[in-house]
Amino acid sequence: MNQIAVIYWSQTGNTEQMANAVCEGIKNAGAEPVLRTVSEISAQDAAAYDRIALGCPAMGAEVLEESEFEPFFTELEGKLGGKRVALFGSYGWGDGQWMRDWVARTDDTGAILVPAEGLMVHETPDDDGLASCRALGEALAKA
C-alpha cells in the first residue's frame, strides 16, 4: 500500500488535530498514513518515505519549535530533494512568517511542495480548518 508519513510536533494539541485530519484525507484518497510525533521517528527513517507531511506550530518570534522539531527538520532537510512534501501548522500571532520561511527552506531542498504555500490555521482548527487539512492530505496522496 502507498504509505505517507505524517510527522508533527504539538504543544497545545492544535497541530495534532491538524495532523489527524491530514491522515483522514490521506485515507480518503486510498493511501495509508503513518502518523508519528517528531520524537517517535528519526530524520533517516522519515527520509525513507517518498511523501511526507510535516506539522509544526509557530513558536516564539515565528520560528519552528526549537528543541525537537528544528533539529529534526535540519537533519531531514538535505534528504528532501525530489520528495513530495506538505507543510502545516497552527499559529496564534504574527502573519505567518514562520510558514513562509519554512516553505522557502523546503523549496530550496528541491522538494516538491504540495501545496506550494503550506497550510496555516489560526489557533484551534475549526471545521473549515480541518476540512483544509483533509484536503491537504488528499492532495499529497494524489500528487
Secondary structure, DSSP 8 states (H G I E B T S, - for coil): --EEEEEE--SSSHHHHHHHHHHHHHHHTT-EEEEEEGGGS-HHHHTT-SEEEEE---BTTTB--TTTHHHHHHHHHTT-TT-EEEEEEEESSSSSHHHHHHHHHHHHTT-EESSTT-EEEESS--HHHHHHHHHHHHHHHH-
